[in-house]
Amino acid sequence: MGVEEREVARGRGAGSHRGPVLTRAFDRLSAWDEAVRSRWPFSSLVAADVSPDTSGDGSHVLMRPAILGFIAICAITAGVAQPQSPFTLKQPGAWFFGVPSSSTPVHKYPTPWLFFGLVAVYGGLVLLMRVWYGLIRTLAQRPGIPVRKIMAVLALWILPLLIVAPLFSRDVYSYAAQGEMMSHHISPYHYGPGVLGAAPSVNLVDPLWVNTPAPYGPLFMQIDGTLTSASLHHELVDVILLRLLAIGGVALMALGISSLARSHRRDPAYVLTLAILNPVTVLHLVGGAHNDALMLGLLVCGLAVARRGRPVAGIVLCALAAAVKVPAAIGILYIGWEWMGAGIPLRARIRPLLTAGLISAGVMGALSLVTGLGWTWVLNLGAPGTVRSWVAPATGAGIVLTDAAHLVGIGVPLHTMLTVTRTIGLFGALGAGLWLLWRSERVGSL
């Protein structure tokens, strides 16, 4: 047996255990999906996927999921707009409608509108996820649809979110208050929004963050202050501008992802559907107006530019992304690692890694100098860890293990368990990141 034959046999042996398992799992999921879609009421809402047709530009393939996704998001927005909906902030002045005024009595007991809102939100979420999943399946069989068609679907889905209050999070109100601080030349790295006193924007901030300094980078803080000044210090106009900033970040994500897909000879429409039409992107980044959208947009564009043979420009963009939120600095590491190309020994990678670090440090140092904020924001990076949220896997595991320990009579404190699970999670993420970095030439880094 020759060398090539042995390699092929080895590859088949390595994939023989994983391939059938994944195939069976996907087949069972597809069979369950077909069974559910054939029954009422799903059969009337989500019928069989459009048969792939290679004729035309794909508009007929996208028409139905575009309309159904629009209906799903309209249902979500209608549900969260109900006065007692738990999915948006229901305080006086939190939005233009759907919130009590200072003279409106607060209902202490649930009303029929609350039930309607819950059904609308959860029903819309289920429908949106099903439409997204079906669209992914369709585009996997129908490649070559123009990217502009996918972006048109995204624009249609985003449209209802422009008129509704921030969804599922109050973070954008913290952004608005921190922008107010910036516009008054108060460093958000030394003080929390509570320093503004009785300002209207402070009343909308989550009490957990009222006295907490900002953990965001100087680029976002400067943009935040500029938007506050542009809104003439009206907190709701500022929230709208921050949501438009998030939409701009998602547009940058789409631009970078489509470029990366083409460079890897993948169908950009399929990849954009997977990443940009994702319900998390639409509802969390746009609906919640999170600054993660701007961070991810700059990060993905930086990786795309580096992929086109411009590593310095890519590092600069990734450094700008890290100046929004620091996790984007991982892009700098990967660009420096692959700067000299494939098949390079470890020793030869040290110099480009150091060069990438120096370039990014120069960019962030310049931003810190121009904005006048300095580097003190680095000291605030642990602030988000004070939140005990089930969304964070390590925190959720710590809460579950603590409750389980209490059930069997072990009185372990929650903060002790969280320290253990978060430490394990941190080292696990570090180990996985280093493993992916070392094997990036085989598994791909972009």
N, C-alpha and C positions, 0 to 999 in steps of 0.2 A: 504494500500500500504506500503510495507516494505521500509527500508532505501535504499537498493540497487536499488529497482524499482524506487524510487524517483530520485536517482542520474542519472539513465539511462534516465528517462523522462526529467530531467533538461538538460542533455547533448544533447538530441535530440532537445529540444526547443532552446538551444543556437546555435546549428549548423543549424537549419532549415532555418534561414534567410541568412546565408552566403553560405551554401552549394549549393542550387539551383542557386544563382546568379553566383557563380564561375563556376558552371557546364555549365550554359547557355553561359557564356562568352567564355569558352574554346571550347564548341561545335561550336559556331559561328566562332571562329578563325580557328578551324579545317576545317569547311565547306568552308570558304574563301580560305584557303590554298589549299584544294583539287581542287577548281574551278580554281585557278591561275595556279596550276601545270599542269592542263590538257590542257592548251592553249599554242600555240606557242608564243614566242620562249622557254618558260620555259619547255614545254613538252619534248623538245629535250635535254635540259640541266639537268633538275631536274624532272625526272619521278616519278612514285609512289615509296614510300619507299619500301625497300627490305622486303619481307614477312618474319616475324620472323620464324626461323628454329632452333630447339634445337639440331640438329645434328652438329658434328664437334666442332671446337674451336671458331667459329665466324669469321674466316678470310673472308669468302664470304660476310658477312654482312658489314664489314668495308672497303672492297676493293673499292667499288664505291665512297662512301663519301670521302675516303682518296685521291683518284685521283682528284675528283672534287674540294676538298679543296685545293689541291696542285695547280691546275690550277687557282683557284681564287687568291691565294697568288702570283703566278707568274704574273698574270695580274696586281695586285697592285704594285708589285716591278717594272714591266716594265713601268707602268704609272708614278710612282714617279721618275723614272730615267730620264725622259724627261727633257731637259735643262730648260724649263720654268715652270715645275711643282711646285705648291705652297705648296706641302706637305713635302718637304725636303728643307734644307738650300741650297740655290744656290749662294754660294760665292766661290771665288777661294780658293782651298785647303780644301773645306769642305768634299770632298770624292774623291775616285780614278777615278770616271767617272760620267758623267751627270751634271757636274758643270763647269762654265766658268773658263778659265785660266786668268791670269793677262793680257794677250795680246789679249784675245777674245773680240770682241765688244759685248756689251750687247744689246739685242733686246728690243726696247721700246714698240713694238706692238705685240699682240698675233700672234703665228704662228700655222699652222695646227697641229704641234706636241703637242701643248698645248691642243687642243681639244681631240686628241687621248689619251693623258695622263689622262685627266679628265674622259673620258668614261671608260678607263681601270681601274682606281682606284675605281670609284663608282660602276661599274659593278662587279668588283672583290669583293667589300664589300658586295653587295647584294647577290651574289652567296655564299660567305663564310658564311654569316648569315643564309641563307637558308639551306646549307649543315649541319651546326651545329645544327639547329633546327630539321631537319629531323633525324639526328643521335641520338639526345636526345629521340625523339619519338620511334625510332627503339629499342634503348637499354632499354627503359622502358618496352617493350614487350619481349625482349630477354636478360634476366639477365644471369650472369655467364660468360661473356666473360673475358678472362684473362687480367689483367692490362697491361701486357707487350705489348699486341696488341694495346691498346689505346696509350701507350707511343710511339709505332712505328709510329702511325698516327701523333702524335704530332711532332716527329722528322722529318717526311716528310714535314709537314707544315712549320716547322721552317727553313728548309734548304734554301729556296730562300731568307730569310731575312738576312742570313749571308753575302750576297754580296752586299746589298743595303745600302744606307745612312740611318741614323737614321730617323724614320718616325714621322711626325706630331708634333715634339718637338725638341727644341735645348738644352734641359736640359743636355744631355750627354756631350756636349761641355763645359758646366759649370763644370761638374764633372772632365773633363780632365784638365781644367785650375786650379781647386782647388787641384787636385793631383799634378800638377806642383808646386804649392805653398808648399805643404807638402814635396815634395822631396827636396825643397830648405830651409826647416825648417822655413817657413813663416806661421804663424797661419792663417788659413782661417776664424777663428772666430773674428779676429780683422780687417782684410782687405778683400777687394774684389779682384777678379782676375786682376783688372786694375793695381794693384801694380806691376805686372810683366812687365809692360811697353809694348814694341812692340813684345812680344813673339808671335809666330804663333797661339798658342792656344787661346790667348786673342781675336784675331780678329774674332773668331767664336762664342764667347759668346754673348748672347742676351744683347743689350745695357742696358736693365733694371737691369741686374745682374752684370754688370762689376764692380761696386763699392759697391756691397752688400755682406756682410759677409755670410758665409754658415750657413744654419739652420739644418744641418745634424749632427748626433751623432759622437762620437770619433771613434767608430769601423769602420764606413764607411770611415771616413777621413783617417784612418791608411791604410785600404785596398786600397783606392784610390791612396794614395801616393806610396804604394808598386807597384801597377800596372803601374804607370807612370815611376818608375825606371826600371821596367821589360821591358817596351816598348822602353827603351833607349831615352826617351823624344821625341818620335815621336807621334804627336797628333792623327793621324789616327790609328796607331797601338794601342794606348791607348784606343781609342773609340772601337776598335774591342775587346780588353780585357774586357772592361766594358760591352759590349754586352754578352760576354761569362759568365761574372759574373751574369748577369741577367738570362741567361739560367740556370746557377747553382741554382739560387734562385727559378726558376720555378720548377726545379727538386726536390728541397726541399719541395715546395708546394705539388707536386704530392705525395711524400713520406708521408707527414703528413696527407694529405686529405684521401689517401687510408687507412691509419691506423685508422683515425677517423671514416671513413665509416664502416669499419669492426667492430669497437667497438660498433657502434650503430646498427649493423646488417642491414646495407644498402649495396646495390650492389656497390662496389668500382669503377667498370668500368663506371657505370652511373654517379656517383658523379664526377669522374675525367673528364668525357665528359662535364658535366655541368660547372665545374670550370676551368679546365685547357685547354680544347680545345676551350674555350670561345674566340671569336674574340678580346675582350678587353685584355685578357691575352696574346694572340699571338701577336697582332699588337702593343699594348701599352707597355706592359712590356718587350717583346723581341724586337719588331721592334723599339721601342723608347729607348731601353736599360736603363730603369728606375731603380733606386735603390729600388723602392717599391717592386720589385721582391724578393730581398734579405731579406727585412724586413718581407714580408708576408711568405716567406719560413721558416725563423726562428720562426716566431710567430705560424704558423700552426704546426710545429714540436714540439714546446713547449707545445701547447695544447694537441697534441697527446701523448706526453710522460707523461704529467700529467694525462691524461685519463687512462693510463696504470698503475697508482698507484705510480708514481714518481713525486710528486709535486715540490720538490726542484729542480730537473733537469729541469722540465718544466718552473719554474720561472727563472732559469738561462738563458735558451734559449730565453724566452720572454724579459728578460732584455737585452740580446744581440740584439734582434730585435729592442728594443727601442733605443739602441745605434746606430742604423742605422737611423731610423726615429721615433720620439717620440710617434706617435699614437699607436704603438704596445704595449705600456704600459698597454693598456686596458686588454691584456691577463693576466698580473700579477694580476690585480684586480679580474678577474673571477676565476683564479686558487686559490687565497687566499680565496675567498668566498666559494668555494666548497671543500676546503681542508679536512674538517672534515666529509664530506658526506652529504647526504640528510636529511631533517627534523631537521636541527640544528637551534635553536633559534638565534636571532640576536646577543645577548650578547656573545654567544659562538663563533661567527664568528669574533669578533673583534681581538682576539689574533692571529689567523692565517693570518688575513689581515695585521696586523702590522708586523708579521714575514715575510710575502711575500714582504712587502715594504722594510724591512731592508735588506733582501737578494738581492733584485734588486738594492738597493742603494749601497750595497757593490760591486756588479759586475760593476756597472757603475762608481763608484768611483775608482775601480782598473783600469778600462780602461782609465779613465781620467788621472790617475797617470802614467800609463805605456806609453801612447801616449804623455804625456806632454802637452796636450791641455787644461786641466782643465774643468771647468763647464761653461765657458762663452758662449758656444753654446746655452745654455738655453735662454739667452737674445736675441738670433736671431730667435726664433721660430715664431715671428710675421712677418718675412720678406716675406713669400709667400702671405700674405694678401695684399701686395701692388699691386698685379696683379689683374686687373679687367677683369676676364674671365667669359664668358657665361657658361662654364662647371660647375662652382661652383653654386649650386642652389640659395644660399642666394645672391650672387653677381648678378646673372642673374635676380632674382626677383627685386633687387634694381634698376638695369638698366631699366627694363621694367616699373616699377612704376614711375621712374623719367621721362621717355619719355612720359608716359601717363599723368602725371601731367602737363608737359609742353604743351601738346596738348590742355588741357582745361584751360590754362592760369595761372597755379599755378607754380611759379618760385622757386621750391624747389631745392637746390643744390644736385648734385649727391653724394658727400661725406656724406652729412647728411642722405640721404636715405639709402646709403650703411651701415652706422653705425647702423641704425635702423634694417634693414633686417638681417645684420650679427649678431646683438645681439639677435634677435628673433631666428635665426637659431642656434646660440650657445646654448641658453637655451632650445630650442626644442630638440636638440641632447642630451643635458645633461639629460633632463627629460626622453627621450626615453631610454637612456642607463641605467638610474637608474631603470626604470620600467622593462626593460628586465632582469636586474640583480636580482631584487626582485622576478621575476617570472621565473627565470632560471630553477628551478626544474620542472616546468610544460611545458614551451615552449622549453627547451633545450638551452644550452649555447655554445655548440661546433658544 
